[in-house]
Amino acid sequence: MTRKEWKRRKRRRIIAVCTATIIVVAGLVGIIYLVMGELKKSVGVSVRDDSLYLTVNGVTRTGDKSPLVGIISIQDSGFKGLTTLELRNRYERADLVNPLMSEPLEKGAHYCIGVNGECIEMIPLTEKAPGGDDMIVIVYSKDEDGNVPDVEEKALNDLVENLQKEYSISDENVIRS
């Protein structure tokens, strides 16, 4: 075998190894996304993402640490037709939006669920929600007709059920206003 043929074989081997590595990595990433998607479907709650936490602004998130006392408060956000991310962003900009709203935002929430049925954790459960006095606060958005869509109701029920199990909260300590 000549030196030229040997270099050509070596180059082909390197290309084959790199291609195989890329295929394996892409397959693993695909499997991870599939598993996370199935987890999200089975739990009914989005995987927690710290980047979606509200900014500590003194209005919708104070940053005050507080232990939970075993109460879940479910509240209508007063907004209609908002997706989960739109609802979260409305709370994020509360200090700017307040003067323009008929009913200003006075408090934030640990979780929000929009008409699309997804759930976002906006305040860590180790912190007190403003106006929430040591309880887990969940807000939701009704559709344009003022109804709670089925997909949103299911996500809300799944979230409450999971929180009740995780924190040993009884049914009588789930308050829906």
C-alpha positions, 0 to 999 in steps of 0.5 A, spaced: 500 500 500 502 506 498 503 512 502 497 516 498 492 510 499 494 509 506 492 517 507 486 516 503 484 510 508 485 514 514 481 520 512 475 515 510 476 512 517 476 519 520 470 521 516 466 515 518 468 515 526 465 523 526 459 521 522 457 515 526 459 520 533 454 525 530 449 520 528 449 517 535 449 524 539 443 526 534 439 520 536 441 521 544 438 528 543 432 526 540 431 520 545 432 526 551 427 530 548 422 524 547 422 522 554 421 530 556 415 530 552 412 524 555 414 526 562 410 533 560 404 529 558 404 524 563 405 529 569 401 535 566 406 540 568 412 543 564 419 541 566 421 547 571 425 552 567 429 557 572 429 562 566 421 563 566 421 565 573 419 572 574 424 578 576 424 580 583 420 587 582 417 588 589 410 587 585 409 580 582 415 577 586 418 580 592 423 574 593 421 573 600 423 566 603 417 563 606 415 555 608 409 553 605 403 552 610 399 547 606 394 551 602 393 551 595 389 558 592 387 557 585 385 564 582 382 567 576 387 572 573 382 576 570 385 576 563 382 573 557 384 568 552 392 569 554 396 563 552 401 561 558 407 565 556 403 571 554 400 570 561 407 570 565 409 575 561 403 580 563 405 578 570 413 580 568 411 587 566 406 588 571 409 594 574 408 597 566 401 594 565 398 596 572 396 604 570 393 601 564 389 596 567 382 597 570 384 592 575 391 592 577 395 586 578 397 586 586 400 579 587 404 574 583 403 567 583 407 561 583 404 557 577 400 560 571 396 556 566 394 559 560 388 557 555 393 552 551 393 548 558 401 549 559 403 550 566 409 555 568 412 556 574 413 563 575 416 564 583 419 558 586 415 554 591 421 556 597 418 564 596 412 567 598 407 569 592 405 577 594 399 577 597 399 569 597 401 569 605 404 562 605 400 558 600 401 556 593 398 560 588 396 558 581 392 563 576 389 561 570 386 565 564 379 564 561 378 564 554 375 570 550 368 567 552 369 567 559 370 559 560 375 555 562 378 551 556 378 543 557 385 542 556 386 548 561 382 545 566 385 538 566 392 541 566 390 545 573 387 539 576 393 535 574 398 540 577 393 541 583 393 533 584 401 533 584 402 539 589 397 535 593 401 529 593 408 532 593 406 537 599 401 532 603 395 537 602 388 535 603 382 537 599 379 542 604 386 546 603 385 547 596 381 554 595 378 556 588 376 563 588 
